Every structure is written in structure tokens, then in C-alpha cells.
Amino acid sequence: MDANLTKSERETLKAVWRLTSREGADGAARTGDLADSLGVAPGTMTATVKRLAEAGFVAHAPYRGVELTETGRRTAMAVVRRHRVVERFLADMLGYSWSEADRLAPTFEHALPQEVEYRLFVALDRPTTCPHGFPIPDVESNPLPVMPSLYSLEPGERAVVALPGSTNPDMVAFLDDLGLRPDVEVEIREKHPFDGPLVLRVDGKDRTLGDKVARQIMVRPVHRTVVTRESPREEHTA
């Protein structure tokens, strides 16, 4: 991680990566969306993006948006890795919920020495996911797979749930009542046409979920068995 970057610059790189790595994203983030996601004024965001562009971390083209350079992508991955390791520490060692961990992690993660980050990672038994259910980038900052929404899956497919930190608290409570929590595996039982609801198998029970909510839940697809006339085979979707 580049020690010369400010906290706001690191958070901006993380936000650019988050907005451009979503399912269906076109690879560029608008400064207005970045400002909204970080809760800062558009002028402040424009100035931060300009500094990052001058330093070679992003490319910013009018009417196109902000894109990460390779240097910026690798730095963003390092920032995401640290954030998710710190979240894991807050949840596993200090007992915070996954949503509280997301809120608290930025308050001190940027001041954490690299050595401390690594020791936390080892002490946590080298976790592969954060408390939300999202994968933790490796130390080489290799790209992470794009995680589709729950609603993009088809009947018969199975996946592990991941919930963004921005999930509304009321929705968190609603999903929790249905058994839909980070790292819970679900199976799509039915998908009604014309943006109709999904029927999910969650912990042995069928649950119905509307398309609007299902589109906000990210998943890590898992392999499923496809039966053919010749023989069953395993198909990997991730």
C-alpha cells in the first residue's frame, strides 16, 4: 500500500474499485457517484480525483468518468484487503457485528502498519472472506471475481450470500428473519417471470424474496451438479 496517500485518497480508490467492479458496471465511475458514496461534496471529490490522476492512480476523462490504472487497481486491492482484514479482527476478536465492523474499520485501518496488518491476518488464521461474505484479496493484489446479484441466478443454482456494508439496517433485520446472513448458502428453487419473486431454500426452508431486494444481495456462486443423459457432471460457476 502506498504510504504517501492520504486517507481520503485511499477511500476514493476503494470507492472507484467498488463502483466499477459491480455486476454490469462499464469500468468507469462518475465523480458524483463517488461523492455520494463517500459522503463528500462534489468539489472535494473532483479535487481528490485530480490528485490521484496526476499521481497515476486513476484516469479521468470528461463525460467518461474515473477509471483505475493498473497501479491504482493494485493499490485499491491492497486498501480493500486491509479493510476486510480489519473487519474480520473487529468481528472475530472483538465481537462486533458485520455491519458495525464495516462502520468502525475506516476509523483506524489507514494508520495500521503493514506488519500489524499481516500479523492480524495470521492471528485470524488467514481468513478468505470478510464478515460480509466478500473475498479478501491476496497479497499479490490479484483481481477479484465479479460477484453477481442473487437475482441473476437461475433455479437449481446455489450460492453463498454476501451483504454490502451499505445495506439498510431495516433490510438487515428483515433478511436476518429470513435466515439470509453473510456466508449462508442458498439454493434457487423458483424464479417467477417478468421480474417476479424468487423462492429460495434457506436452512431447509423455502423463503420468498422480491426482485428489488434480491438484486441488492451479492453472492459467491458455488458449483452445482448438472445431470445429462450420459452422466452427471460438476459445473463450476465461480
N, C-alpha and C positions, 0 to 999 in steps of 0.2 A: 504494500500500500504506500502511496506517495505521501510522505510525512509533511511535505510543503503545502498540501491542500488544506483549506480551511474546512470547518465542519459543514458550512453551508454548501461548499463546492462538492464535498463528498456526498452529501444528501442529494444534491442535484444530479450527480452521476447515477446514483442509485435510482432516483426517480425516472431519469431518462431510460435506464435499462428496464425498469418495471413497466413503463408505458409502452415501450417498443417491443417487449418480449411477450406481450399478451397474444392470445389466440386472435388471428385476423388483423393484427397490427401491421402497418405498412413500413415499419423501420424508422419512422421519424416521430418525434413528439413536439407538439405545439407549445410555445412558451406559456400560453395562457393555461393549458392543462397542467404544465409543470408548476406554475404559480399556485393554482388551485390545490394541487396535491400536497404541496408543502406549506400552504397557508401563508404565502408571502405576497407582496404587491407585485404586479406585472413588471414595473420598472426595476425593482430589485432583482427579479428573475432574469430580466434582459441583461443587466449588468453582470450577473454571475455567469450566464451563458457566454457572454463576450469574453470574460477572463478565461473560461475553460477552452474556448475556441482558440484564443491566442496562444494558450499553452499546449495545444494539440490534442486535447482530450475529446473534443466534440467538433462536428462540422455543422454550421448553422447557415442555412440558405433561406432567403425571403420566400414566403409562400410554400416552403417545403417543410421547414421545421428543424428540429435538433436531432442529429444522429451521432452516435458514439463512433469514434475512431477505434482502431484496434487497441491502441494504448488506453483509450477511455473505457473500452469494454473490459479489458483485463483489470483495470483499476476498480471499475464498478463491481466486478465479480468479487474482488478482494473485500470491498466495503460490504457487499451482501453477505459474504462468508462470515465476516466479523460480527455483523448484526445478528445473524442466525445462531452463531455460537454463543453470543452473549444472551440471547433469548433463551437458549437451552439451559444456560447456567442459572438464569433467573427462575425458570420453571422447575428444573430438576433439583437444584441445590437449595434454592430459597423459597420454593413453594408457591410462586406466583402463577396465576392462570395464564393461558397462552395469550389472551388479549391484553392483560396487564404487562406481560413481558415485552410485547411489541411497543407499548407506550413508554416503558421505562428504559429500554435498551439504548436509544439515542442520547440519553442524558449523560452517559459516561463512556460509551463504546469508542468514541473518537479519540479519547485520551488514553486508551489502553495500549501499552507497549506490545509490539509484535510477539515478544517472548511470552508475555502473560496470556495473550490470545491462544498461543499454541499449548501452553500448559493447561489452560481451561479445557481446550479441546481434548487433550489426553485424559484429564481428570474425569471428563464426562464420558469416557470410554469411546471416543471418536464417533460421535453421532452422525448419522447420514441425513437426518431431517431436523428441521426446527420444530418448535411446539405447534406451529400452524399446520404442519404436514408437508411443507415445501422442502425440496432437497437442499442440502448445504453444499455450495461449490467446493471443489477440491483445491488444493494449494496451488495447482498449476493454472487456476482460473479458466478451466475449460468451459465452453458454453453449456448451459443447462438446457434440457429439452423443454420445448413449449408445452405448457400444461393446458389441456383443453378444459372447457367447462363441462360440468356434469350433464348439461342438456345436450351436448354434442354426441353423447354415447347412444348406442342402439340396444334394443332388447338382447339379452344374453351376455352383454359385456359387463365386466366387473372393474372396479376402480377403488382407489383409496382416496378419501376425502382430504382436501386442504382448504382452509378458510383464511382469506386475506385479513390482515390486521384492520382494514378499514370497514369490516363487516359491522353493520349497525347492531348495537347492544340488544335491541329488542329482537332482531333477527337471530342473534346468537342464542338467546333464550328459547326462541321458537324452534330452532334447529336442534338444540340440546334436548328438548322434549321429544323430538322425533328420533333421537339417538344419533343424529348427524353431527359428529365431532371430528376434529382433526385425527387422522390416522385410522378412522373407521372404514372398513371395507364394505362396499355396497354392490348390489347387482341390479341391473336394469331389468325389470320384469315386463313392463309395457311402456310404450311411448305413443300417446294419442296424437293423431294428425292435426295439422293446422295450428301449430303452437299449443297443442293441448298438454295436459299434465303428464308427468312421469309417475309410474308406480315402481317403487324401489323395494328391494329386500334388504332390510337393515336389522342385523342381530336377530335373524329368524322371523322377522315380522315385515309385512308389506306396508309401506308408507306411500302416501300420495303427495307429490310436490309440484307446485305450479311452475310454469316455464320461466317466469320472471326471477324467482328465487333460484331455480336450478341453474340459470345462466351465470349467477354470481358465485357459485361454488366451483372451485377448481379441483381437478382430480389428477391422480397418477394412475393411468390405466395399467392393469395387470393382465398377464396372459390368460387366454381363455381356450377351452377345448372346442375345436371345430370338428364335427362329425361328418365324414364323407362316406360314400358307398364302399370305398376301398378300405379305409381305416381312419380312426381318429388321429388328429394331429394337433400339436400345440401351436397357436398363433400368437406371436408377441406383438403387442400394440405399443410398447414403450421400450 
